[in-house]
Amino acid sequence: MHPTPARPRRAARAARAHEIESLAEFDEVVAGRGSLARYRVQAVDLTGRTSVLLGLDTTDAVFLGCPMAPEAAARVHASGALVFPPVPGLPFDPYRGCPYTPDELFASLEEGYESTPDARAYGWFLRTTADGDVLASMLRAIHDDAVSDALDEVLDGCRVVGVMGGHAMARGTVEYTGAARLGRSLARAGFTVATGGGPGAMEAANLGAYAAPFADTMLEEALVPLAKAPSFRPSVTEWARAAFEVRARWPDGGPSIGIPTWFYGHEPPNPFAAHIAKYFANATREDGLLARSTAGVVFLPGAAGTVQEIFDNATPNYYESRGEPRPMVLVDREHWTRELPAWPLLRSLARGRALAPRITLVDSIEEAPEALARLGG
């Protein structure tokens, strides 16, 4: 059975403060309750609801980035609502109520990657971090918190397995194929695959989850056109176009999560994750990805970033600050014992603690799903 990470909207709302994130939800609440008192309305265009807003009770309501007519904004503010107006000129919505989609981030790709919202947001990030604008830093923080909130809604009730690995893993390699098969196996086993959302091993795992509902031959066929653009260097445009060609040939693939960052904006997000939670703050992104990997993490060969993720994940497992330690599977004995010997240190840290039976080292990617199950993932 293939999992769908999104949950029904009404069930999501039952467990959360009264949030409205679409015009349909707005109309439903107004028709059913006749009041928006104490509701949070997030990034909903209300310019067509002026007459409704002029007569509504909005006591203690909050409007986050909701376009509305001036008279409606004045009325809801006067009646006790807090109004955070839209910020003009931004290449992103800081109040957004849902994760990004590949189509959204790569809009205008036909004109070249530099024209896409993803590239423009990175350009804005570089400019505003250089000039130290306090408004920009506040907007980045609001955006990242909104993305976290949206991601938690998508992942509620899911068994999430994180797949970590380097961005340098090229399409067309044995390693890339193995990582894609891993993502497919995990998705077919009922897990929601979550990655750092970038190229390389991350893309491969998201691709595998995308391929999960199709026959096995689909993945093998999809790898062929992808291999023609093996890396996002020198051209992100060609790299992304190859992925969208695969998506067009096999539409409606399986869902997975990508959690990239504009901090490493030279690395584009991959188009195979259905839900992309992209952050400005890398520390928030890193901790959030690992914290949400509730069913464990598989660490493929990588460099400094993957080593950091191993011990970022090991620390709360060591102290049990998130409860019972979660499974950690390191893949490739040679890599993690000789090239970058993280395994001996991890094993020494775990000795005598509850973490010890929740970690393992395997030789090949093919062994990872069974190892994860053995550890209780």
Buried (B, 14 or more C-beta within 10 A) or exposed (E): EEBEBBBEBEEBBEEEEBBBBBEEBBEBBBEEEEBBBBBBBBBBBBEEBBEBBBEBBBBBBBBBBBBBBEEBBEBBEEBEBEBBEBBEEBBBBBBBBBBBBBEBBBBBBEEEBBBBBBBBBBBBBEEBBEEEEEEBBEBBBBBBBBBBBBBBBBBBEBBBBBBBBBBBBBBBBEBBBBBBBBBBBBBBBEBBBBBBBBBBBBBBBBBBBBBBBBEEEBBEBBBEBBBEBBBBEEEBBEBBBBBBBBBEEBEEBBBBBBBBBBBBBEBBBBBBBBBBBBBBBBEBBBBBBBBBBBBBBBBBBBEEBBBBBBEBBBEBBBEEEEEEBBBBBBBBEEBBBEEBEBBEBBBEBBEEBEBEEBBBBBEEBEBBBEBBEEBEB
